[in-house]
């Protein structure tokens, strides 16, 4: 933070109140982020509420909702109940209404929060929130996990027992090893770190539906998001099929259109493996792609499947041994076949994934799968270990969806009026992104910490990544 009081700074940026001290304002302008831009963006949101009877500023209500989400509350009722117990300093920072008679700060009700979320222009809000995160999220390297409270005692290192999975590891006379029966025999020289970070930056694209938002005859709410691999922050989100028929394919380009993607690799699921997407990314956006080749592109799949993978050696592999699970991933890479009718294709990839789990005290093979990929990345830009890490990094999108379902109970949420479902997802994405940019790994624990002391979450209102 750049000021001595985060309450004062947050109140300046989001509540639309008076100017902060001159010295503090100068420090903010000289700082890393652009919190003033967020205030301007929220102030510019279209207020669709009827002028008669408005008591709370729209920016204040969005601030309250964001604070509630940062505290882990999944509904308007839960947020309103929590806000009613917050002290005057927090309410002042949020810019809540003051009673003209008593001067006391009046927290908004659940119905007021719900109406505001339903009426606000969701696309404007998405642009205000994710637009400010895009730069830091794309440029940021993963931060180390946040340390515990100052002064907390450290436990003495305990003597660890050998992992049960180590007993399955086999070594052949020729030096090849495998970590479980049924897994491939690998040269230890190609086995690398599962946490390897490629030099090339990447963004994953995938969609998620809010399942109960269509209850009561409402329209389906399906959201397509772009997530930075390194930071795990959402840098763009768009609602699929706002009107009429549409799907994730037709929203791929609008989702990424305004993002600075030069030199960045886009990963996606097989639905987005489209020639036009590949052409647009490489020719118009000067970006790269890394797409799976499955049955929706039979010609591409057939050409890649016919390549000599059997005699192509594994050039990179990783093995994870944790939580009763052994997972081996191996990659084989060949130049794209000549004459392939696919824009800017450079390398063809075969990923093999083997999983063994511990069940009722026994190690049981769970599955073995192979997936083909095509990429515009040249070998000089991304070697086998980098390609393996980029494909694994797409899991960041799935983890985002998992967090929204487990921490904020999104799949159980019955919020379905107007734009409210998308607004709540946008605020949740923003909170997760800021948590991750600050090095927070235990997201649920962080929301509980904020709920115990809302002042701790006020720093997020200044929109500082760290």
Phi, psi and omega in degrees: 000155183254356179233162182289334182240109177295332177299314183296316181294315181297320179298322179294316187283321190248336185272346181074023183275200183290166183289148177284173177306147185302316182298320179294319180298320179297320179296320179297314182296333180270000186279186186282318189265193179226061184298331178298328179295326178292318178301315180296321181294317180292324179294335181271000179295141178288122179266107184269002179287154175293137184299326182288126175092000179290126180244328182251135176296145181300318179299324178294317180294321177295323177296317179298315179299317180296317177299319178297318178296318179297338177269000175090010182278131187264354187221165178295322179297314180297319180294315181298319179296322179291316182299326180299338180260359181280149185281173188297328181294318179292316179297324177295319179297328180278352178073029181291162184294146175253134178296125184294342182267306185270339183080000180284150177281134184250113179289148179287154178276170179298319181294323178295316178297317181295319179295317181297316180295325181288332186262338184296148177288108186296323180293321177297317180294317178303315181296321181294318185279304185285334179299322180284339180273340189303310182300303179300323183291322180285327184273338189287139167271153179303133181270151176297152181301142181296138178284164179289179181304147180302138178086356180293134180290145179261135179285145176294140181300132181264156181283119184272139175282154175301140178292144181299327182293336181297334181292341181274344184295132182238146178233126179273166181296331180275004176095351178287150182229156169217148188267352177195151176303136182092343176279160183287150172283128186234149172283124180305337182291337181261354181277121185242192183278127176299339179266017181303135180251115179290153179290327181285139178275153185216155177228130178260140180241126178198162184241163179209140178257138170277104196299314186270002179292340180267006178296152179072024177081009179285164179287150177297140177247101181244123187245130177256128186234152172246125186237128177290128183300311189294313185269336184076015182265142176284125181251354175194145176211142182218143177276129180279138177058059174299325177208140180072197182266136177196167177216184183297329182298315182288343180261358181300309182292313177302326180298322187257354189307315188266007181269145176281098189251007181302124179081000182262144180263132178259124173251152182199174175276178188296336180302326183271004177284086184229140180304316183294324176298315181296318179295315182296317181297313185281321185274316186268318184264354181056035180252185177236164177229156174217097189243143172285147178249107181236198188293343179287348173234076188299323180294313179297315181300317182296316179298317181289323182293334182278355180289159186280070180287331184299326181257012176265120184288155171289124183252353174200148180203156175223153176226128175252132176232097181197153176052044177066034184214132175245120182231123178247130176240131180232147183232138172239137186230136175225156173297148178302139183299142180298143179077010179293126181276071180211128187301128171057024180296132182240314183227144173253143189226140171239120177255129175245130184232126181238133182230132173233132182240158177264119184225120181053043176080001181239146176272123186235126174299129183261306178201164176218124182222153177230134182227135177267146178226157172231142182216153175271354181289126177282157180304328180292334180271325183212112176279182182303317180295323178292316180298319178298319180292323180294320179293319177293326182295340178297342178299341178304323180294315180296324179293324175301313179298320180297318179297316181297328180279323186271321182274316184254004175052046185296320181292340178264354185289135177258013175296122186210007184271126175056228181270004185304318180301314180293321180299315180294322177294321179296317179293322178295315177302318182294317179297315179298317180298316179293321175303312184293321178294339177270002178086013179283127178253326179267085187296314182298319178298321180293320179295322177295322178296318178295322180295324178291324182221092182302336179300329181296327183277349184296332179300329179295331181293337175282354176061035175269122181299335182190000000 
